[in-house]
Amino acid sequence: MNVKIKPAKRLKGTVYLPGDKSISHRAAILSAIAEGTSRIENFSTSADCNSTLKCLESLGISIVRNGKTVLVKGVGKDGFIRSSRELDCGNSGTTARLLAGVLAGQSFESILIGDESLSKRPMKRIIEPLEMMGAKIESKENCLPLKIRGKRPLKAISYQMPVASAQVKSCILLAGLFADGKTTVSEAVIDGETVITRDHTERMLRYFGVDVEIFDGKISVSGNAKLGARNFTVPCDISSAAFFLVAASCLKDSEVFIPNVSINPTRTAILKVLMEIGAKIEIRQPAFCIAKDSEKDGAINDERAFSDENAGEPVADLVVYGVGQFQTDTLRIQGAQTASLIDEIPILAVLGTQLEGGLEVRDAKELRVKESDRISAIVENLRRMGVEVEEFSDGFCVKRSRLKATKIDSKADHRIAMAFAVAALLAEEGETEIDQAECVSVSFPDFFQTLFQMTNF
């Protein structure tokens, strides 16, 4: 399916985002490991999270879904059964990597498969620690399919992550629930700086009753932990909000309201970057992690807080106003900041075309092994739109440019499709055509419908 988009003068209205994808995956998996029935509200409507639910059902978990409400009947750590078929993770790397941690601690064999894109993504980063814990894993060149021969109990380990990855961290912590003793994961260190990756798993483990130790970039869990069923609401996805935050900021006279957004400190780098360059964003009804008496009213601090209603996740409503021009020369993203913005870099590339000094991104090799080679996809499509851009092995440099309508090759990558849909709004004239636009269903099925409702085509 191809979608055509014309330039827009402004965005107006309310954006109802899907439930956070990262949190929804973890909510479903931990509910399955828990004892009793958990009720999850505002569960993500994405295809990725549906893959997780289907895989859990194949492992003997009873799941009832009614719209955005999901009931998961947990079986405890000992109640999973061997699937009679391969477990299809679709396009979801989170499904594959997190479930691998659970399956490593089972007493049966499982096979994880995925679509063509997922089957090219690196799995050595989870294979090595899981085999250190005692699981046996067969793979083709360290990619899917993975044949996992689980072991019970697993061996507890202390593991230093070589890459900054919340998926790897979560995989090992989940496996640690099935290990004999205490398993510890240390966050990756980049250029001498410890990179704190998304902490949704740690927050949710605590919410489910697990004693999680966190100190100096090290996270530990014990294999004797038991999880109890919980009810909670998944906050909305800030990575999906990023497309509307950038679009509205770039289009003068815009005003967009985005309710119930996760403002987890490990996810708010996009807000910090936009506010630092002069975007006008209000944070309303803040719940935790907002310092009202800080240097800038409504600014975000790094305080950690836990809220029962949202499974330990801080939430706020966001309002963004169009400014059109930004207070910056060249925006540079590198090192640990790159890791904290990895999902938002495609839309930041579009933003770079609107900045006087452009944008430079470094230390982003991880983008090469996402749903597509996102560095290559960003560079190719920006050039199609007439942008002066230089490609590096670990990033790119974008010059301020006037965007021209053209045909975009989304590479069937949801974040590329959505980023260049925003670029189409900023083009000078004509229609921009996004190919394989259905790929947005991976994270935000209603993206284009929402976009069309807010613009004056």
N, C-alpha and C positions, 0 to 999 in steps of 0.2 A: 504494500500500500504506500503510495506517495502522497504527500501533503504539500499544498502550495500556500505560502504565507506572504502577505504584502507588508510593507513598512507601516508602522503605527506612530501616532503622535503622543500617545499616553496610555497608561494602564490604570483602570479604575475598578474597585470592587474588592470582594473577599475571596481569598484562595483557601479552599478546603483541601488540605494535603492528605495523602494516605498516611496511615500509621507508619512509624519509623521501621524501615526494613531490617536494620541490624538488631533492633530490640525485639521485633516480632519473631525472627528466627530463634533467638535465645529463649524467648518466652515459651515457645512451643516445645523446644527440646528439654528445657528444665522442667516444664510441666509434665512431660512424659516420664522423666526420671523420678519425679516426686510421687508421694503416696497420696491418693485421693484425686478429686476432680477440681481442676483449675478453670476459672472463667476469665478469658482474655477479651477485653473490649478494644475496639479500634484497631484490630489486627490488620496488618498491611494487606492490601488487595493485589499486591504485586505477584507476578508469575513466579519469581524466585521463592517467595515465602510459601506459595502453594506447593512448590516442589518439596519443601521441607515437610509440610503436612502429609503429603502423599507418601513420602519415604517413611515417616513415623507410622502411618497406618499399615504399611507393609511389614513393619516390625512388631505388629500386634497392638498398637495403641489405638484406642477408640477415640475418634475425633468427630464432633458435631459442629458444623459451621453454618451460621445463619447471618448472611451479610458480613458485617465487620466484627461479629461476635463469634468467638471460638471456644468450645468446651473441650478440654483435654482430660481424659481419664488416665491419670498416671499409674504406672505399674511398679514403681519403685526401681531400685537398681537391679533387681533380680528377675524382673518380669518380661523383659524383651524376648521375642521369639525370632527364630531365623526366618528371613523372608524367602518365599518360594520363588522369587524372581530377583533380577538385578534391581538395585535401588537407583532410580533415574533422578539425578540432581538437576536436570535441565541445563540452564545457563548459570546456575547459582554456585559460585565458589564458596560462599558461606555455608550452604547446605553440605557440600562435599567435605569441607575441612572440619566443620564442627561435628558432623555425624561421625567422621572418622575417629575422633576422640572417644565418642561413646562406644562405637563398634569395636575399638581396640580392647575394651574391657569386657567384652562378651565372650561366652564360651562356645561360640559358633563362627562359621565363616560367612562373610558378606562380600558383595561386589558392588562398588559404586561406579556408576557411569554418568556421562553427561553429553550435552550436544557437542557439535563440532568445535565451537569456540571454547567451551569449558575444557574439552579434551586436550587443548593446547596449553592450558595454564599450569604453572609449576606446582608440583605436589611434593617435591623432595623436602621442602621446608617443614612439612608435617610428618613425612615418612621417617626421617631420621630420628626425631625425638620419640615417636611412637614405637619404633623398633628398639630404641634404648630402654623403653619401658617393658619390652617383652613381646609385643605384637609382631606377627609375621606379615609382611605386606609385599605383594607382587604387583608390579606396574610395568607399563610400556614407556621406557625412557622417562620415568618419574612423572608421568602424567596419567590421567584417567584413561581406561578403567583401572581401579584399584581393587585387588583381591585382598581382603583383610581377614587374617586368621587371629581372632581375638584370644586373649589370655585372661584368666581370673585367678588370683588378683594380679594386677600389673605391678611392676616395680616402680616405686616412687623415685623421682629424679630431681636434681637441680639443673635447670637448663637456661643458658644464656642465649637469647634470641639473636641470630645474626642479621635479621631484617626487622624493621618496625612493622609489625602486623598484628592487629587485634584478632584476626582469624587464627593465626598460629598460636598466640597466647591462649585463646579460648579453647582451641583443640586440646592443648596440653592440660589445662585446668580441668576440662571435662574428663579427660582420661584419668586425671589424678583422683577423681571421685571413686574410681574403681581400683585404686592402687593400695598397696600395703605400706602405710606410712604417709609422710608429708611430701607433697610435690611442690616445688618452687620454680617459678618462671621469672627470669630477669628481663626487663625491657631492653630493647636494642640501644646501643650507643652509637650516635652519629657525630663525627667530628668532636669527640670528647663530651658530647651532651646526651644525657639519657632522654630518650623520646618516650613520653607517656602516651601510649595508644588508647583508643577507645576503651572505656572501662565498663561497658554495659554488662559484661559477663560477671565482673566482680560485684557490681551493685545488685544484680539480680540473684546471684548466689546467696548473698547476705539476706536478701528479702525472702528467699526460700528456706532460710534457717541454717545456712552453712557458715561456719566460722572461717572467715577469709582474713588472712594476715596480709597487710600491705605496709611495706616500709622501704624507703630508699630505692624505688623502682623494682622491688621484688614482691611477687604475689604468691601466696602459699595457700593450699587447701589440703585437707586430710581425707584419706580414703575411708575413714569411719563415719563420715558425715551422712546424715539422712535428710532428705528434702521433704517438706510438707506442702500440700497443695495451697495455692494462693489465688486470690482474685485481684485484678488490676486493669488499668487502662494504659494502652500504649500511646505515648505522645506522638505528635506528628514529626515528619522527617525533615530536619534542617537541610539535608543535602538536596532534597527536592525544592525546599523553599529558596535555595540559593539562586535558582534560575529566575524567579520572580523578583528577588531582592536586587539582582543586577539589572534586569530589564527595567524595572520601575525606577531605579536610581538613574539610569541613563536617559530616560524619557521625561523631560521636564513636564511639570504639572501632573505627574502621576501620583496616585495615592492608593496603596494596597494594604489591606488588613489580612494578616495571617495568624489565625488563632491556634493555641494549644501546641506550640512548637517546642521540641526538646532543646533546652539550652545547656545540656551537659557540657561541662568545661572542656572535655576532650573533643568536642565537636564544634565549638563556637569560634574557631579561628576565622571563618568566613565573615562573621559579624565584626570581629576586631579589625580585619583588613579593610572592610568597606567603611567602617566608621572612621578609621585613621586617615583615609583619603578624602573624607568629607561627605560621604553618603549620610543622608538624614534618616536614621532608623530609631524609632521609639520602642522601648521594651516595657510593656504594660503588664500589670498584675503579676509582677515577677514572683516566682516561687523558688527561693534559694539561689545561691550563687550570683545574686545581683547585689551590688554594694551601693545603696542609695546615698551613702555619705562619702562616696569615693570622689576622686578628682573630677570625674565627669558623671553627672547624674544619670543613673541607669546603666553605667558601665558594667562590664562583666569581670568578676574576679575569679580566682581559682579555688575558692572555698568548696569543699566537698560536703554535700548534704544528702539526706535520704528521705524520701517521701513515700509513705505506704500506698497512697492512691495511685502513684505512677511507678511503682516498683523501684523506688529510690532514684528516680530521674527528675531533675528540675525542669520546670515547664514555664513558658511565658507566652503572651500574645505579642506579635510584632506588627508594627506599622512602618511602612517605608514610603517616603515621599521623593518625587523626582527632583533631582538637582541639575541634571544635564552636564555640569562641569565639575571636575574634581580637583582637590587641593593636593596635587602630587606632581612630581616630575616623572622619574622612572620607578615603577613598582618592581621590587626584586623579591622573589620567593626562593628560598634555598634552605638546605640543611633540615633541621627538625621542623621548621615551619612547613616545608614541602610535605613532609609526612602527615602533618596535621590537616593539610588541605588537599590531600590526594584525590578525593572524589570531586572537589570543586574546581580543580585546575582547568577542565574544559571550558567552563563558563567564565573563569577568570581570564582565559585567553581571549575571549570575546570582549570582555571589559578592557583588556589591554589596548584594543584598537581605538578606544575612546579617551585614553590617557595621553597627556601632552608628551610625556617621555616614554610611553609604551610600557611593556611588561617583559621581564626576564625571569624565566623559571629554570632552576638547576636542581640537581640531586633527585630527579624524578624518573629514574630508570624503571621504577615499579610500574609506571604507566605503559611501558612496553608490553607488559604481560597481563593486562586487564582484559575485558571482553573483546577489545581490539588492541592494536598497537596505538594507543591514544596520542602519543606524541606525533606519530606519522599522520594519523587521521586529522589532528588539529592543524598541522602545518599544511597538509594538502588542501583542506577545505578553506582555510584562511586565504591561501593563494588563489583559489578559485574565486574568492570574493574580492580580489584585488589588493590584498594586504601584503605589505612587505614583512616577511618573516624569515628568520634564520633558524635552522634545525641543528640541535646538538645531540650527542648520544644520550645525554641525560636531561634534555629539556629543549627550550626554544626561546627566541627573542622576537617579540612582536612590536612593530612600530605603529604609531598613531596613523590611522588610515581611514579613508572613506570606504564604506562597505558597498559592494555592488551585488545586486540580485543575480543568482546563478542556480545551478543544480548542485545539491550537496550529496556526497556519498557518505551516508551515516555509518557504513561498515557494520550495519545491524547492531550498533552499540547505542544503548539508550541514552547515555550521557552525551555522546556526540550529537545525536539527533536533537536532544533538547537544547543543548548549547547553541547549535546553529539555527534553531528555530528562533531563539532570542536574537541572534545576529541578523536574521531576516527582518525582524522588527526594526532594527537600527539601520538597515540599508537605505540608500538614497531614493531609489524608486524601483518599480518592477516587482515581479513575483520570484521568490526563492522557493525552489522545490526540494523537499527533503525525501530522499528515497528510503525504502524499508522502514517507514515511520512507525510501523506497528511494534517495532522493538522497544518502544517506551513502556510497553506493558510489563517489562522486566521489573520496573520500579514504580511507575506512575501511569497506570492505564488511562486516566482521564486527563492527561497533560494537555493535549491539543484542544480538547473541548473546553478546558478551563482557560487556556490562552485565548481562544477565539471569543469567549464571553467577556473578556476584559479589555479587548482592543477595538478600535474603530476602523475595521477593514472597509 
